[in-house]
Amino acid sequence: MSRKRLLILGLTDLSRDPRIDRQISGLKEAFEVTSCGFRPSKHSEVPHIKLEFSAASCIEKVMMAAFTMLGFAAMAFWVAARNRAIAANLSAVQKFDIVLANDIESLPLALYLKRKTGAKVHFDAHEWYAGQFQGSFRFYLKNRWADLFLARNMRSVDSLSTVSQGIAALYRSHYGKNSILINNSPILTSQPLATRPSDSFVRMVHHGAANPNRGILEMIEFVEKLDSRFTLDLVLMKGDPNYYSQIEQKVRISKKVRLLVPWDMKEIVPQLKAYDIGLFLFQGSTINLRHTLPNKFFEFMHAGLAVIAGPGGEMGEVIERYDIGIRVSELDENLIFKMNSLQNETLLKWKKNALAAAAEFDGAKEVEKLQTLFAEL
């Protein structure tokens, strides 16, 4: 019996997207997988459709904004020449049985293929897109477009997956669509022993994008208030250039914080094993941050790190359930006292608990959920 043909679609650099990488790794044996994005994945054996990136022209941006404000989400998407070119490119290749659309930007293209070829469409929603951005009219337009498009097209989506229970509840209440939960956890490998170096330093780490809503400047200020045992390494992609420059300035005058170049995606967990604590403190300013269960959270656990994170509700629930660190509600004097009072025995316990919990958050088992679902589509 021939395998179903599966297109894994993401308008991104697939070589730097861990969630899509796990999809390809976990589905390529059961299905005839083709990937599609601006850059291919690390899986050179998997056929890839390369998309050319081009920014929208000024006229296109004005028209997209106008159509969005008038409530015509589909017209706002298709007015961009880039999107029409991608659709033409996809129409010219083989037919697929299933299209896995990653993120909102690829969903109109997946539904286009469904109309043309009858392919089933699975939407992997990495975010709550109707409330993803804050702070400007441009972001308001992005949120409005996403809400309009999803409200009018979700019924055409054959199946849906999301990244946390809170986000799943939002899709259910707003669009009447049930989903399956696919955690952002890495594929489980041989686990290290939870140990502590003989010196007295407590090595903390944060990795990810340098964006203002990630609270990185606040993390630096927080670490400066801790006692001399604590150090912090920031492993950051530049993200917002202005914000990255502010981080550089802060790090330059710090004796406790270092700024490191980003690691290769496959090296994240091995590199993290050199640390004691994964730090993720942010202002819960968006719906997504309040419900976030990001890649880094599970990568900390798989590397055997204690986790100090918050105020995201679902992260905090996992931290407390498995006793792997501190659920943060406020960056206040109470938290500073708890950190400065931290004993080596408690830290080692958290690290051991994190490793034990990691076995319950295995990315391979998460992708198996998609295998089962796609076999039935």
N, C-alpha and C positions, 0 to 999 in steps of 0.2 A: 504494500500500500504506500503510495507516494506521500511525502510529508507536505503539510500545508505551507504555502509560501507566505512569509511574514516580512513586512516592511517595518523597520524600526526607524521612525522619523523624528528628528530633532533639529531645530534651526539654531545650531550651536556647534562648538568645536567638540566633537564626540570624544576626542582623546583626553579631554579634561573634565568629562562629565561622569562621575562615579556611578550614578544611578543608571544611566544608559549603558555604561560598561558592564554592569551586572546583568542587565537585561540581555545583552548580546551573549555574554558568557554563559548564562543559564538557559538560554532558549535555542542556541545554535545547533544543538544536537537533535532536539525534538522537532524543530521546524527548519524549513529552508529559508534562512535569514538573509536579508539584504538590509544594510544600514544606509541612512541618508542624512547628510548634514553638511555644514560648511567645511569641516575637516574630518577625515576618517577616524575610526576608533583605533585602538591598539591591536585589534584582531585583524591582522592582515589577511587571514584566510577567508574572511567574510566579505562578499562582494559589497561595494560601496558606490552610492550615487553621490557625486560631489556637487554641491550647490555653490553658486557664485554669490558672494555677498555684495550688495550695493545699497547704499543709503537712499532713502526717498528724497526726491527733489523738493525744493521749496513749494512749488505748485502742488505737488502730490500731498505734502504735509498739510497745506491749507485745505485741500479738498477732503483729506481724511478727517481732519478736525470738524469740518462743516457737516459731513455725512454722519459723523458720530453724534454731534450735537442735535442733529435732526432725527436721530434714532435709526439710521440705516447702517447697521454694523457690517453687513456683508459688503455693501458698496464701498464702505471705508477701507475694507481690506483689499478688495480687488482693484481699486483705483491705482494701487502701487504697481508699477511695471515689474518690479522684482518678483512680486507674488504671482503675477500672471506668467512670468517666465519660468518660475519653479513649477507651476502647475503644468505647463506645456512640456517641461522636461520629464516630469513624472508620468505624464500620459504616454510618452514615447517609449517607455520601458515596459517590461513584462507586467502582466496582471498579477495582483497579489490577492490572497484569500483574506488576509487580516492586515490592517494598518494600525500600528501602535503609535499614537500621536503623543509625543512628550511636550508638555507645556501648551499654553493657549495659542501661541503663534503658529503652531503646526496643525492645530485642529481644523481650520478651514480647508487646508490642503487635503487632509485625510478625508473629510466629508465630500470634497470635490471628487476624490478617487472613488468613494462609495457610490456617488451618483453616476459616474462614468462606467464603472466596472462591476459594481455590486459587492465590493469588498466590505467585510465587517470592520468596524472602527472601535478600537479601544483607546480611551483617553486617560493617560496617566497625568493627573493634575498634581504637579509638584507644589502648588501654592493655592491659596484662596485668591483668585485673580481679581475679583470684584472689589477687593480691599487691599491690594498688594502694595500700592504706593501712597505716599503722603507728601505734601509740602509744596505743590505747584499746580498750576492749571494744566500743564502737560501731563502730570501724573493723574489728575482728575479725569482727563480724557482717556487715558489708558484704562483706568478702572471702569469708566462708563462703557467703553467699547467692549471690554470683557464681559460685563454684566449683560449688556444688550445681546451680544452674540450667544452667550451661553443660554440665556432665557429663551431664545428663539430656536436654538439648535440642539439643546441637550437631548431632546426626544429622539434625535437621529443617531445619537451615540449608543452603540450596542452594549458597552460595558465601561465601567469607570473604576479607577483606583486612585487613592489619595495617600498622604504621608502621615496623617495623625487622625485620631478619633474626633478631635474638635473640628478639623477641616472637613472631615466626612459628614459631620452633623450639619455644617453650613451648606454643603451641596444638597443634602437631603431636604433641608428646610426651605431653601431658596428655589431649587429647581426640581424638587421631587425625585431626585435620582439617588438610589442606593449605590454604595461603592464597597470595594474591598480595600483593606489596609495593607499597604506594602511599606514596611519600615525601611528607612535609609541605612540599614546596617550592612557592614562589609561581609564578604564571604569568610566564614570561620576557617582559620588555619591553626597550625600547632601553636598552643598558647605558651607564653613565657611564664617562668615563675615570678610571682610577685615579690620583689626584693627591694631593698633600699640600700643606696651606697653608704659606705662607712663614714663619709663626711656628714656635716650637720645641715647642708643646704637642702632646701625644699624647692625642687625645680618645677616651675609651672610653665604651661605652654598654651598658646591660642593660635589656631590657624584658620585661614579663610580669606574673605575679601575685605579690603579696607574701605568700608562704606560707613557713613555717619550713623546709621541706625544700629550698627553693631556695638557701639559703646566702647570702642577701643581706647580712646583718650581717657575715658572714665576708668577703664581697667588699669591703665598706667598710673593714674593718680591713686587708685586704690592700693596698688602694690607698693608705691612709695610710702604709704602709711603703715605697712607691715614691718615686722622686725627684720633684722639683717639676714635671717636664714633664707628669706623668700626671694627668688629670682623669677623673671618672666621672659620667655622667648616668644616673639611675635613672628609668625611665618605667614606673610601676607601677599596676596595678589593685589595689585595697585588699586583696582576698583575706581574710586573717586580720586582723581589726581590731587585736588586741593586738600582733601582729607588726609591722603597719604603723606603729603608734605608736612602737615601739622603733626602727624605721628612721628615723622623723621626728626622734627625739631624737638619734640618731647624726649625721644630716645637719646638724642645727642647729649643731653645734659643729665641723663640718668646713669647711675652706677648699678642699677638692678635689672634693667630692661634692655634686651637686644632685639634688633630687627634682622631677620634672616630671609634669604630668598626662598620662594616657594619650592616645595618638594614635588617630585613626580608623583602622580596619583597613586601608583603602585607602591611607593615608598612611604606613604603617610603613616600607616600603622607601624612598620618597622622603626621608623624614625621616632615616633612617639614613645616607644618603649624606654627611651633614655630619660623620661621625665616621671614625675611623681603625681602631678595634678593637672588635669585639663580644666582650663578656665574659660567660662563663657558668661559674661555679665553684660547685660544690655538693658536699655530702657524699653519696656514692652509697649512700643509706640504704635505697632500695627497689629492687626488681627493675626497675621501669619506668625509674627514673633511670639505672640501670646500662646499660640498652639504649636510652636515649632518643635520638631524632633529631627534635627539636622544630621547630616552625615557626620560632622565632627563629634557629636555627642556619642554616637555608637563607635566611632573610631577610637575615642578616648577609652571606652570600655574594653574594646578588643585588644588594646595595647596594655591593659592592666593599670590604668590610671584612675585615681580618685577623681571625682568630678565636683567642681564648685560652679554652679550654674543657676541662672534665674533672671527674671522672675517668671519665665515660661511655665505655665501650669503643668503641661504633660511631662516635660523634663523633670520637674520637681517631683511628680508622682513616681517616676521611675527611680529617681535618686533615693527617695524615702522607702519605696517598696523593697529595694535590694540593698539598702544601707551602703551606698557607695560614695557618699560625700555630704555636701551641704546644699540644701535647697535654699536659695537666696530670695528673700522678699524685698530687702532694701540694702543699698550700699551705705550702711550706717556704722556707728561706733560698736554696736553689738556684733556685727559681722567681723570687724577688725579684731575685737576681743576674742572671738571664737578662733580666728585664724592664728593669732599670736599665742593662744593657749593650746594649739594643736600638738599632741604628743605623737612620737614616732610609732607607738603601738597602734594608735587609732588610724593613722595614715596607712600603715601596712594592712590593717584589717579592711579598710575601704578598698585598697588595691586588690586584695584577694577576692573580695566580694564582687568587684567589677569584672574580674576574669571569669568568675563563676557565672555571673549574669550574662556575659557575652555569648555563652553557649545557647541561651534562649533567644538571642537576636542574631541569627545566622542568615546572611544575605542569600545564601543558596536556597534555604527553606522559603524565604520570601518570594523568590522568583518562581519556585515550584507552584505557588498560588496562581501565577500567570499561566504556567504550563497547563494546569488543570482547567482553568477558565477558557483558554484558547482552544483546547481540545474539544470543548463543548460548543463553541461558537459556530 
